[in-house]
């Protein structure tokens, strides 16, 4: 019983620590850089900031890059992964 409580406490505190964003190094501060920020308020990606295609790159095996898995919904960019119904060579995801 004691070990179960200790294990649960370890899992909770470890998860909490990893869930926190990192702070800046001493003497520095985080600054929002608009060029690399987006609110995704439209119906599609802002093509001036984001690409949904990478010419000449198909992905890292076993995951094939597929632009149809990227969308914008509810102010968020959505990226969906799934197992391919039929493998494409060495690509299965």
C-alpha positions in Angstrom: 0.0 0.0 0.0 2.8 2.4 0.9 4.6 1.7 -2.4 1.3 2.4 -4.3 0.9 5.8 -2.6 4.6 6.7 -3.3 4.2 5.6 -6.9 1.0 7.7 -7.4 2.7 10.7 -5.8 5.7 10.3 -8.0 3.6 10.1 -11.2 1.5 13.2 -10.2 4.5 15.4 -9.3 6.5 14.2 -12.4 3.6 15.0 -14.7 3.1 18.4 -13.1 6.7 19.3 -13.5 6.8 18.2 -17.1 3.6 20.0 -17.9 5.0 23.4 -17.1 6.5 25.5 -19.9 10.2 26.2 -19.5 11.2 29.6 -18.1 13.8 31.8 -19.8 17.4 31.7 -18.7 18.4 34.1 -16.0 18.6 37.6 -17.4 16.4 36.9 -20.4 12.6 37.1 -21.0 10.2 35.5 -23.5 9.0 37.8 -26.3 6.2 37.1 -28.7 7.6 37.1 -32.3 4.6 37.8 -34.6 6.4 36.3 -37.6 6.1 32.8 -35.9 2.8 33.2 -34.1 -0.7 32.8 -35.4 -4.2 32.7 -34.0 -5.5 30.4 -36.8 -8.8 32.4 -37.0 -9.4 31.6 -40.7 -10.7 28.6 -42.5 -7.3 27.6 -43.8 -3.6 28.1 -43.1 -2.1 31.6 -43.6 0.2 30.8 -46.5 2.4 33.7 -45.7 3.4 32.0 -42.4 2.7 28.3 -42.9 3.3 25.6 -45.6 1.2 22.5 -45.9 3.5 21.0 -48.6 7.2 20.2 -48.7 8.5 19.7 -52.2 10.9 16.8 -52.4 10.2 15.5 -48.9 7.7 12.7 -48.4 8.2 12.3 -44.6 10.2 10.2 -42.3 9.5 6.4 -42.5 7.1 5.1 -41.3 5.2 8.4 -41.4 4.3 9.8 -44.8 3.7 13.6 -45.0 0.2 14.2 -46.3 -1.1 17.8 -46.6 -4.7 16.6 -46.3 -4.1 15.8 -42.6 -3.6 19.5 -41.8 -6.5 21.8 -41.2 -7.7 24.9 -39.2 -10.6 24.5 -36.9 -11.8 26.6 -33.9 -8.8 28.8 -33.9 -6.3 25.9 -33.8 -4.2 24.2 -36.4 -5.2 20.5 -36.5 -2.7 17.8 -37.5 -4.2 14.3 -37.7 -2.2 11.1 -37.9 -3.6 7.8 -38.9 -2.5 4.3 -40.0 -2.7 4.0 -43.8 -5.4 1.6 -45.0 -2.9 0.4 -47.6 0.8 0.9 -46.9 2.7 3.1 -49.4 6.0 1.3 -49.7 7.7 1.6 -46.3 5.1 4.3 -45.2 2.4 2.9 -42.9 1.3 6.1 -41.1 
